[in-house]
């Protein structure tokens, strides 16, 4: 029973690790816990050949296909080395699309991202950003957003997502229900958005509602407090937001992944194990823990202990594990050189369209 429970809980975790080589802790999670997924950062990547070997090793140690993911947005959020094509912030892409009235340009950009990511073995990109750049004082979103209006964000971001998925890479919209109007960074503190429900509905919610209707498979939560929605809990920990708003009001059918639980928007307020448990209880599916392997193991052990003591929680986790398994069955496995050879002059030429 415990081994089965470990695999259920392991499948609901997406973990990062330190350094350019696969750690013993992560190997154990892949082999013994049926780890749901891995996220890579710049700290894990020394060169393109080393990245290929690292991703191939992750696949070798995994049973069912793991989520193999990266934050790859362009602009400031760009983890990958040469020969990957360097793109400017997605605001440049959104501005180009709006100016040319050509949303296909965002789709082509997504296709290029997808081809290059598959050439390295990735099957999930934490993109597109669905936040609306509605506050010029925002320190963390800004030009990561495709536009400053919900309509333009919806058009460009979803075109990008469709292009990405057409090349075999799943997309993840973020940061629900909208991080664009904060004046603080949730990596450093717990921001608050004081807009009314009506104002949020008129702006922040719209790209996420459009994404839900379009069938995006994964959304990431915001570690942000919205008093008009929930006076007590930030979105990541709010049943009113994740279940009431996202599932019931917006009709989202996909998976919900947290933003990194090590961000101060969570850790400054709640013990990380309890926060991860609450997230899973109130509507979340995948717990993102980007570093600190000892804490990752502690969170996993806490979830096992709580599930052993609470049969209803164990049943809830088992239901989530089934949905995650179905998602993983749709993922590409391995490294795919069939669609592109890096570096690509064609891709670099395309990126220059957005530098004018």
C-alpha positions as CSV (number, residue, x, y, z in Angstrom):
1,X,0.0,0.0,0.0
2,X,2.8,2.5,0.9
3,X,4.6,1.9,-2.4
4,X,1.4,2.5,-4.3
5,X,0.8,5.6,-2.3
6,X,4.3,6.9,-2.9
7,X,3.8,6.5,-6.7
8,X,0.4,8.4,-6.5
9,X,2.0,11.3,-4.6
10,X,5.2,11.3,-6.6
11,X,3.2,11.6,-9.8
12,X,1.8,14.9,-8.5
13,X,5.2,16.5,-8.0
14,X,7.3,18.4,-10.5
15,X,10.8,18.9,-9.1
16,X,14.0,20.9,-9.9
17,X,17.5,20.1,-8.8
18,X,20.9,21.7,-8.5
19,X,23.8,21.4,-11.0
20,X,24.3,19.9,-14.5
21,X,24.0,16.3,-13.5
22,X,21.0,14.3,-12.4
23,X,21.0,14.1,-8.6
24,X,20.6,10.9,-6.6
25,X,17.5,12.3,-5.0
26,X,15.9,13.0,-8.3
27,X,16.9,9.6,-9.6
28,X,15.1,8.1,-6.6
29,X,12.0,10.1,-7.2
30,X,12.0,9.0,-10.9
31,X,12.6,5.3,-10.2
32,X,10.7,4.8,-6.9
33,X,8.0,7.5,-6.8
34,X,6.9,7.7,-10.5
35,X,7.8,11.4,-10.4
36,X,5.3,13.5,-12.4
37,X,7.9,15.8,-13.9
38,X,11.2,17.7,-13.9
39,X,11.9,21.4,-14.5
40,X,15.3,22.6,-15.7
41,X,16.9,26.0,-15.1
42,X,20.1,27.7,-16.3
43,X,21.9,26.1,-13.3
44,X,21.3,22.7,-14.9
45,X,22.6,23.5,-18.4
46,X,26.3,23.9,-19.4
47,X,26.0,23.3,-23.2
48,X,23.7,21.9,-25.8
49,X,25.4,18.4,-25.9
50,X,25.3,18.3,-22.1
51,X,21.6,19.2,-22.1
52,X,20.9,16.4,-24.6
53,X,22.6,13.9,-22.4
54,X,20.9,15.2,-19.2
55,X,17.4,15.0,-20.7
56,X,18.1,11.5,-22.2
57,X,19.2,10.4,-18.7
58,X,16.0,11.7,-17.2
59,X,14.0,9.6,-19.7
60,X,16.2,6.5,-19.0
61,X,15.4,6.7,-15.2
62,X,11.7,7.4,-15.6
63,X,9.0,4.8,-16.1
64,X,6.0,6.4,-17.8
65,X,6.9,9.5,-19.8
66,X,7.7,12.3,-17.4
67,X,6.8,15.9,-17.8
68,X,10.2,17.4,-18.9
69,X,9.7,21.1,-18.7
70,X,11.4,24.5,-18.8
71,X,10.4,28.2,-18.4
72,X,11.0,29.3,-22.0
73,X,9.2,32.6,-22.8
74,X,11.8,34.8,-24.6
75,X,13.1,38.0,-23.2
76,X,14.0,37.9,-19.5
77,X,12.7,34.3,-19.1
78,X,15.1,32.4,-21.3
79,X,17.0,29.5,-19.7
80,X,18.6,27.8,-22.7
81,X,22.0,28.3,-24.3
82,X,23.2,28.7,-27.8
83,X,22.3,27.3,-30.3
84,X,18.7,28.1,-29.3
85,X,17.3,31.1,-31.0
86,X,17.2,34.2,-28.8
87,X,13.8,35.9,-28.9
88,X,12.8,39.2,-27.4
89,X,10.0,39.6,-24.9
90,X,6.6,38.4,-26.0
91,X,5.4,42.0,-25.9
92,X,7.4,42.6,-29.1
93,X,5.5,39.6,-30.7
94,X,2.2,40.9,-29.4
95,X,2.9,44.4,-30.7
96,X,3.9,43.1,-34.1
97,X,0.7,41.0,-34.3
98,X,-1.5,44.0,-33.3
99,X,0.3,46.3,-35.7
100,X,0.2,43.9,-38.7
101,X,-3.2,42.5,-37.7
102,X,-1.5,39.1,-38.1
103,X,-2.0,36.7,-35.2
104,X,-0.4,34.0,-37.3
105,X,3.0,35.6,-36.5
106,X,2.5,34.5,-32.8
107,X,1.6,31.0,-34.0
108,X,4.8,30.8,-36.1
109,X,6.8,31.9,-33.1
110,X,5.2,29.2,-31.0
111,X,6.0,26.6,-33.7
112,X,9.7,27.7,-33.6
113,X,9.8,27.4,-29.8
114,X,8.2,24.0,-30.1
115,X,10.6,22.7,-32.7
116,X,13.7,23.8,-30.7
117,X,12.4,22.5,-27.4
118,X,11.6,19.1,-29.0
119,X,15.1,19.0,-30.4
120,X,16.4,19.0,-26.8
121,X,13.8,16.5,-25.5
122,X,11.4,18.9,-23.7
123,X,7.7,18.2,-23.9
124,X,6.3,21.1,-21.8
125,X,6.9,24.8,-21.8
126,X,5.6,27.1,-19.1
127,X,4.2,29.5,-21.6
128,X,2.2,31.4,-22.7
129,X,1.9,34.2,-20.2
130,X,-1.8,35.0,-20.1
131,X,-1.4,38.0,-17.7
132,X,-2.5,41.4,-19.0
133,X,0.1,44.1,-18.5
134,X,-2.5,46.3,-16.8
135,X,-0.2,48.1,-14.4
136,X,3.0,49.9,-15.6
137,X,4.5,49.6,-12.1
138,X,4.4,45.8,-12.1
139,X,8.0,44.6,-11.4
140,X,7.6,41.0,-12.5
141,X,5.3,40.8,-15.6
142,X,5.6,43.9,-17.8
143,X,6.9,42.9,-21.2
144,X,6.5,39.2,-20.5
145,X,2.8,39.8,-21.3
146,X,1.8,39.8,-24.9
147,X,-0.2,43.0,-24.5
148,X,-1.9,45.6,-22.2
149,X,-5.4,44.6,-23.2
150,X,-7.2,41.3,-22.5
151,X,-8.4,41.0,-26.1
152,X,-4.9,41.3,-27.6
153,X,-3.4,38.9,-25.0
154,X,-6.0,36.3,-25.7
155,X,-5.4,36.5,-29.5
156,X,-1.6,36.5,-29.4
157,X,-1.1,34.1,-26.5
158,X,-3.5,31.5,-27.7
159,X,-2.0,31.6,-31.2
160,X,1.4,31.1,-29.7
161,X,0.1,28.2,-27.7
162,X,-1.5,26.5,-30.7
163,X,1.8,26.9,-32.6
164,X,3.8,25.4,-29.7
165,X,1.5,22.4,-29.4
166,X,1.5,21.8,-33.2
167,X,5.1,20.9,-32.8
168,X,4.6,18.4,-30.0
169,X,5.2,20.6,-26.9
170,X,2.4,21.2,-24.4
171,X,1.8,24.7,-23.1
172,X,1.0,26.1,-19.7
173,X,-0.9,29.4,-19.3
174,X,0.1,31.5,-16.4
175,X,-0.5,33.1,-13.8
176,X,-4.1,32.4,-12.9
177,X,-6.2,34.5,-12.2
178,X,-3.8,37.3,-13.4
179,X,-0.5,38.7,-12.1
180,X,-0.4,41.8,-14.3
181,X,-1.8,44.4,-11.9
182,X,0.5,43.7,-8.9
183,X,3.1,46.2,-7.7
184,X,5.1,43.6,-5.9
185,X,6.9,40.4,-7.0
186,X,5.5,37.1,-5.6
187,X,9.0,35.7,-5.5
188,X,9.7,38.2,-2.7
189,X,6.4,38.7,-0.9
190,X,2.7,38.1,-1.1
191,X,1.3,40.7,-3.6
192,X,-2.3,41.8,-3.5
193,X,-4.7,42.9,-6.3
194,X,-7.4,45.1,-4.9
195,X,-9.7,45.2,-8.0
196,X,-13.4,44.3,-7.7
197,X,-14.8,41.1,-9.1
198,X,-16.3,43.2,-11.9
199,X,-13.0,44.8,-12.8
200,X,-11.2,41.5,-12.7
201,X,-13.8,40.0,-14.9
202,X,-13.4,42.8,-17.4
203,X,-9.7,42.4,-17.7
204,X,-7.6,39.7,-15.9
205,X,-10.0,36.8,-16.2
206,X,-10.6,37.1,-20.0
207,X,-7.5,35.5,-21.4
208,X,-7.8,32.6,-18.9
209,X,-11.5,32.1,-19.9
210,X,-10.5,32.1,-23.5
211,X,-7.8,29.6,-22.8
212,X,-10.2,27.3,-20.9
213,X,-12.7,27.4,-23.8
214,X,-9.8,26.7,-26.3
215,X,-8.8,23.6,-24.3
216,X,-5.4,24.6,-22.9
217,X,-4.2,21.6,-20.9
218,X,-2.5,23.2,-18.0
219,X,-2.7,26.5,-16.1
220,X,-0.3,27.8,-13.4
221,X,-1.5,29.6,-10.3
222,X,-0.5,33.0,-9.0
223,X,0.8,33.4,-5.4
224,X,-1.3,36.6,-5.2
225,X,-4.1,37.6,-2.9
226,X,-7.3,38.9,-4.4
227,X,-9.6,40.1,-1.6
228,X,-12.6,40.5,-3.9
229,X,-12.3,36.7,-4.6
230,X,-10.9,35.4,-1.3
231,X,-10.0,37.6,1.7
232,X,-7.9,34.9,3.4
233,X,-6.1,32.8,0.8
234,X,-4.0,33.6,-2.2
235,X,-5.0,32.0,-5.5
236,X,-2.7,29.0,-5.1
237,X,-4.3,28.1,-1.8
238,X,-7.9,29.2,-2.5
239,X,-10.8,26.8,-3.0
240,X,-13.0,29.8,-4.0
241,X,-10.5,30.6,-6.8
242,X,-9.3,27.2,-8.0
243,X,-12.5,25.3,-7.7
244,X,-15.2,27.9,-7.6
245,X,-13.9,30.4,-10.2
246,X,-11.6,28.3,-12.4
247,X,-13.5,25.0,-12.5
248,X,-17.1,26.0,-12.0
249,X,-17.3,29.5,-13.4
250,X,-14.8,29.3,-16.3
251,X,-15.2,25.6,-17.0
252,X,-11.5,24.7,-17.1
253,X,-11.1,21.0,-17.6
254,X,-7.3,20.7,-17.6
255,X,-4.6,20.4,-14.9
256,X,-3.7,23.0,-12.4
257,X,0.0,23.4,-11.4
258,X,1.2,25.7,-8.7
259,X,3.9,28.3,-9.2
260,X,7.0,27.4,-7.3
261,X,6.2,26.8,-3.7
262,X,9.6,28.1,-2.6
263,X,8.6,31.7,-3.6
264,X,8.2,34.1,-0.6
265,X,4.6,34.6,-1.5
266,X,4.0,31.2,0.1
267,X,7.0,30.5,2.3
268,X,6.8,33.8,4.2
269,X,3.2,32.9,5.3
270,X,2.8,29.1,5.5
271,X,4.9,26.0,6.2
272,X,5.6,24.6,2.7
273,X,4.4,21.1,3.5
274,X,1.0,22.4,4.7
275,X,0.8,24.8,1.7
276,X,1.4,21.9,-0.7
277,X,-1.3,19.8,1.0
278,X,-3.8,22.6,1.0
279,X,-3.2,23.3,-2.7
280,X,-4.0,19.7,-3.5
281,X,-7.1,19.7,-1.3
282,X,-8.6,22.9,-2.8
283,X,-8.2,22.2,-6.5
284,X,-4.5,21.9,-7.5
285,X,-3.0,18.9,-9.3
286,X,0.7,19.3,-9.7
287,X,3.0,20.7,-7.0
288,X,6.0,22.6,-8.3
289,X,9.1,22.5,-6.1
290,X,12.1,24.0,-7.9
291,X,15.0,23.2,-5.6
292,X,16.0,22.2,-2.0
293,X,15.9,18.4,-2.3
294,X,15.7,17.8,1.4
295,X,12.5,19.9,1.5
296,X,11.2,18.1,-1.5
297,X,11.5,14.8,0.3
298,X,9.9,16.3,3.4
299,X,6.9,17.5,1.4
300,X,6.5,14.1,-0.2
301,X,6.8,12.4,3.2
302,X,4.2,14.8,4.7
303,X,1.8,14.0,1.9
304,X,2.2,10.3,2.4
305,X,1.6,10.6,6.1
306,X,-1.5,12.8,5.6
307,X,-2.9,10.4,3.0
308,X,-2.3,7.4,5.2
309,X,-4.2,9.1,8.0
310,X,-7.1,10.4,5.9
311,X,-8.8,8.0,3.4
312,X,-10.8,10.8,1.7
313,X,-7.5,12.7,1.0
314,X,-5.9,9.5,-0.3
315,X,-8.9,9.0,-2.7
316,X,-8.6,12.6,-3.8
317,X,-4.9,12.2,-4.6
318,X,-5.7,9.0,-6.5
319,X,-8.2,10.8,-8.7
320,X,-5.6,13.5,-9.5
321,X,-3.0,10.9,-10.3
322,X,-5.3,9.3,-12.9
323,X,-5.8,12.7,-14.6
324,X,-2.0,13.4,-14.5
325,X,-1.4,9.9,-15.9
326,X,-3.7,10.6,-18.8
327,X,-1.9,13.9,-19.5
328,X,1.5,12.2,-19.4
329,X,0.3,9.6,-21.9
330,X,-0.2,12.5,-24.4
331,X,3.4,13.7,-24.0
332,X,6.2,13.2,-26.4
333,X,9.1,11.1,-25.1
334,X,12.8,11.5,-26.0
335,X,14.8,13.9,-28.2
336,X,13.4,14.7,-31.7
337,X,15.8,16.0,-34.3
338,X,13.4,15.4,-37.1
339,X,12.0,19.0,-37.3
340,X,15.0,21.3,-36.9
341,X,18.7,21.5,-36.8
342,X,20.2,24.0,-34.4
343,X,21.4,26.6,-34.9
344,X,18.7,27.6,-37.4
345,X,19.3,30.7,-39.6
346,X,15.6,30.5,-40.6
347,X,14.5,30.8,-36.9
348,X,17.0,33.6,-36.2
349,X,15.7,35.5,-39.2
350,X,12.2,35.1,-37.9
351,X,13.2,36.4,-34.5
352,X,14.6,39.6,-36.1
353,X,11.1,40.5,-37.2
354,X,10.4,41.6,-33.6
355,X,13.5,43.6,-33.0
356,X,12.6,46.6,-35.3
